[in-house]
Amino acid sequence: MYIFSANGTARVDRDDIRKGDRKPFIVYIDYVDRFGAEQLCKVYLMRAGFTDIEIENHKFVGESLRKDPRVVEADKAMQAAIKGGYMIQMFDE
């Protein structure tokens, strides 16, 4: 699993986000290959309505942590990524 910090620009207005707003994200991708995980991160953010995706940082989560029930229980986003393959969290700046 990889955890990415990324930024994306809104394509259209929605809720409290205006077209052109740049928003920060944390994206969990349950995939073992870094290149593939980066591409999935970009695709999922594009599907969520964002363009100009820039990945700022990444962290690999090894299998031992991913399978540790205490770690998974403490991280709800990781739980969702394990169940669904990915999880996106947007942050307000």
C-alpha positions in Angstrom: 0.0 0.0 0.0 1.1 3.5 -0.7 0.0 6.8 0.9 0.3 9.9 -1.3 0.1 13.6 -0.5 -1.1 15.3 -3.7 -2.7 18.4 -4.9 -5.3 18.8 -7.6 -7.2 21.7 -9.3 -11.1 21.5 -9.4 -12.5 21.2 -12.9 -16.0 22.5 -12.0 -17.8 24.2 -9.1 -19.2 21.8 -6.5 -20.3 22.4 -2.9 -17.7 24.7 -1.3 -15.2 24.2 -4.1 -14.9 26.6 -7.0 -13.6 25.8 -10.5 -9.8 26.4 -10.4 -9.4 25.9 -6.6 -6.3 23.9 -5.8 -6.9 21.4 -3.0 -4.6 19.1 -1.0 -5.4 15.4 -0.7 -4.1 12.3 1.1 -4.7 9.2 -1.1 -4.3 5.6 0.1 -3.8 3.2 -2.8 -3.7 -0.6 -2.0 -1.3 -1.6 -4.7 2.2 -3.0 -4.4 3.9 -1.3 -7.4 4.8 2.4 -6.9 4.4 3.5 -10.5 1.0 1.8 -10.8 -0.1 3.2 -7.4 0.9 6.7 -8.6 -1.1 6.3 -11.8 -4.1 5.1 -9.9 -3.8 8.0 -7.5 -4.0 10.4 -10.4 -6.9 8.6 -12.1 -9.0 8.5 -8.9 -8.4 12.2 -8.4 -9.4 12.9 -12.0 -12.5 10.8 -11.6 -13.3 12.9 -8.5 -13.3 16.0 -10.6 -9.7 17.3 -10.3 -7.0 18.0 -12.9 -3.3 19.0 -12.8 -2.6 16.4 -10.2 0.8 16.8 -8.5 2.1 14.2 -6.2 4.2 15.8 -3.5 5.2 12.9 -1.4 4.6 9.2 -0.9 5.0 6.6 1.8 5.1 2.8 1.4 3.2 0.8 4.0 4.7 -2.6 4.2 2.8 -5.8 4.5 3.6 -6.3 8.1 1.9 -3.0 9.0 -0.9 -3.5 6.6 -1.8 -6.8 8.2 -1.3 -5.6 11.8 -4.9 -5.4 13.3 -3.8 -2.6 15.7 -2.5 -0.4 13.0 -5.5 -1.0 10.7 -8.0 -0.4 13.6 -6.3 2.9 14.4 -6.4 4.2 10.8 -9.9 4.3 9.4 -8.6 5.5 5.9 -6.4 2.5 5.7 -9.3 0.3 6.6 -11.3 1.8 3.7 -8.4 1.4 1.3 -7.9 -2.3 2.2 -11.7 -2.9 1.7 -12.1 -0.8 -1.5 -8.7 -0.5 -3.0 -8.3 3.2 -2.4 -9.3 6.1 -0.1 -9.2 9.8 -0.8 -9.2 12.5 1.9 -9.4 16.1 0.9 -8.1 18.8 3.3 -9.0 22.4 3.7 -6.0 24.7 3.7 
